[in-house]
Amino acid sequence: MKHRVIGYSAGILAALLVLTPAAYAQDPAPDLQDLVGAKGSSGEQALQKRGFKFVKGEKSGSDSYTNWRNARTGQCIIVHTAEGRYQSLVKAPDPDCQVSGAADGVPAPGFSEHGSRFDTVCGVTVGSKTYRYKCLVEGTAPGGSGKTVVHYPDQKITLHWRGGKRVGVEFEGMKTQQTTFSTSEGSTQFMYEGKPYFYVSDPGAAEWEVKHFHDQ
């Protein structure tokens, strides 16, 4: 078959070289196929209930690939998300569920617990008007173990997840206030001093929102 490779065009060879590692994973995770088609936020919650923890993620064009490890069984999977919905959940080798510079899936010093970091859209509603901004989010998925930091243009908000639907909201330089949160349609909402804040917490939905964002 070697002589056929010589006939490939440079364009095809270049395309092969830039394929994301996730594209090579072929074996579906049999116990997770019921999540194909699920919205990103719903899929995340379902994976967490089944013992999976987010490890890391990457982008490939308009799609996203996130790596998850089952804390009980050690199973590693890659989830392909497009247009805000799960397209596939496949098995992955153990090294794919280790954060760079870490051993046994434990993040290296200086990394957030799950290593998640992506651009998103966040905002706040004041009175009857909603203000939206381009933001950066890093940390664990909503409701997970640990914390999430949302970088608004002029403020940093740290969310300390307390279990259930409880969260501690800490504005930079201020005391943490306890409140509740909710996640739906890929967006997480919480209250602070009577005002509802939100950020798009699903990586796939966030990429779409950032791409189609326009200033107020």
PEFEN-V599224 format. One record per pair of residues at least 24 apart in sequence whose ideal C-beta (glycine too) atoms are under 8 Angstrom apart, sorted by sequence separation. I is the first residue (numbers start at 0). J is the second residue. D is the distance in whole Angstrom. If there is no record, write none. Layout:
BEGIN
i=I j=J d=D
i=I j=J d=D
END
This chain:
BEGIN
i=62 j=86 d=8
i=115 j=139 d=7
i=142 j=166 d=8
i=51 j=76 d=7
i=66 j=91 d=7
i=113 j=138 d=7
i=115 j=140 d=7
i=111 j=137 d=5
i=112 j=138 d=7
i=113 j=139 d=5
i=111 j=138 d=4
i=112 j=139 d=5
i=113 j=140 d=7
i=68 j=96 d=4
i=111 j=139 d=7
i=121 j=149 d=6
i=168 j=196 d=8
i=66 j=95 d=6
i=67 j=96 d=7
i=66 j=96 d=5
i=113 j=143 d=7
i=119 j=149 d=8
i=121 j=151 d=6
i=112 j=143 d=8
i=158 j=189 d=7
i=46 j=78 d=8
i=112 j=144 d=7
i=113 j=145 d=7
i=112 j=145 d=4
i=111 j=145 d=7
i=112 j=146 d=8
i=111 j=146 d=8
i=156 j=191 d=8
i=21 j=57 d=8
i=42 j=78 d=7
i=68 j=104 d=6
i=22 j=59 d=8
i=111 j=148 d=8
i=19 j=57 d=7
i=21 j=59 d=7
i=42 j=80 d=8
i=142 j=180 d=8
i=141 j=180 d=7
i=19 j=59 d=4
i=142 j=182 d=7
i=156 j=196 d=7
i=39 j=80 d=5
i=141 j=182 d=5
i=54 j=96 d=5
i=21 j=64 d=4
i=42 j=85 d=5
i=54 j=97 d=7
i=55 j=98 d=6
i=39 j=83 d=5
i=54 j=98 d=6
i=19 j=64 d=6
i=31 j=76 d=7
i=38 j=83 d=6
i=39 j=84 d=7
i=28 j=74 d=7
i=38 j=84 d=6
i=39 j=85 d=7
i=141 j=187 d=5
i=37 j=84 d=7
i=38 j=85 d=8
i=28 j=76 d=5
i=36 j=84 d=6
i=37 j=85 d=5
i=36 j=85 d=6
i=149 j=198 d=5
i=35 j=85 d=6
i=54 j=104 d=7
i=34 j=85 d=5
i=35 j=86 d=7
i=35 j=87 d=6
i=24 j=77 d=5
i=35 j=88 d=7
i=147 j=200 d=8
i=34 j=88 d=6
i=21 j=77 d=5
i=32 j=88 d=7
i=31 j=88 d=4
i=21 j=79 d=6
i=55 j=113 d=8
i=54 j=113 d=6
i=55 j=114 d=5
i=56 j=115 d=6
i=58 j=117 d=8
i=141 j=200 d=5
i=27 j=87 d=7
i=28 j=88 d=5
i=53 j=113 d=4
i=54 j=114 d=7
i=55 j=115 d=7
i=140 j=200 d=7
i=27 j=88 d=7
i=28 j=89 d=6
i=52 j=113 d=7
i=53 j=114 d=8
i=56 j=117 d=7
i=27 j=89 d=6
i=28 j=90 d=5
i=53 j=115 d=6
i=136 j=198 d=6
i=26 j=89 d=6
i=27 j=90 d=7
i=25 j=89 d=7
i=26 j=90 d=5
i=134 j=198 d=6
i=136 j=200 d=7
i=24 j=89 d=4
i=24 j=90 d=7
i=24 j=91 d=5
i=21 j=89 d=8
i=125 j=194 d=6
i=136 j=205 d=7
i=21 j=91 d=8
i=124 j=194 d=6
i=123 j=194 d=6
i=124 j=195 d=5
i=123 j=195 d=7
i=123 j=196 d=5
i=122 j=196 d=7
i=123 j=197 d=8
i=20 j=95 d=7
i=121 j=196 d=7
i=122 j=197 d=6
i=121 j=197 d=6
i=122 j=198 d=8
i=133 j=209 d=6
i=121 j=198 d=4
i=120 j=198 d=7
i=121 j=199 d=7
i=119 j=198 d=6
i=120 j=199 d=5
i=133 j=212 d=6
i=119 j=199 d=5
i=119 j=200 d=7
i=131 j=212 d=7
i=131 j=215 d=7
i=117 j=202 d=5
i=120 j=205 d=7
i=130 j=215 d=6
i=53 j=139 d=7
i=119 j=205 d=4
i=53 j=140 d=5
i=115 j=202 d=7
i=118 j=205 d=7
i=117 j=205 d=6
i=118 j=206 d=8
i=120 j=208 d=4
i=117 j=206 d=7
i=119 j=208 d=7
i=120 j=209 d=6
i=53 j=143 d=7
i=119 j=209 d=7
i=52 j=143 d=7
i=118 j=209 d=5
i=52 j=144 d=8
i=120 j=212 d=6
i=47 j=140 d=7
i=47 j=142 d=7
i=47 j=143 d=7
i=43 j=140 d=5
i=43 j=141 d=8
i=44 j=142 d=7
i=40 j=141 d=8
i=83 j=185 d=6
i=83 j=201 d=7
i=84 j=203 d=8
i=83 j=203 d=5
i=80 j=201 d=8
i=82 j=203 d=7
i=83 j=204 d=4
i=80 j=202 d=7
i=81 j=203 d=7
i=80 j=203 d=4
i=83 j=207 d=7
i=82 j=207 d=7
i=65 j=202 d=7
i=44 j=182 d=7
i=63 j=202 d=5
i=63 j=203 d=5
i=62 j=203 d=7
i=40 j=182 d=5
i=40 j=183 d=7
i=63 j=206 d=6
i=40 j=184 d=7
i=40 j=185 d=5
i=61 j=206 d=7
i=38 j=184 d=7
i=39 j=185 d=5
i=40 j=186 d=7
i=56 j=202 d=5
i=61 j=207 d=7
i=38 j=185 d=6
i=40 j=187 d=8
i=58 j=206 d=7
i=61 j=210 d=8
i=43 j=201 d=7
i=40 j=200 d=7
i=40 j=201 d=5
i=39 j=201 d=3
i=38 j=201 d=7
i=39 j=202 d=7
i=39 j=203 d=5
i=40 j=204 d=8
i=39 j=204 d=6
END
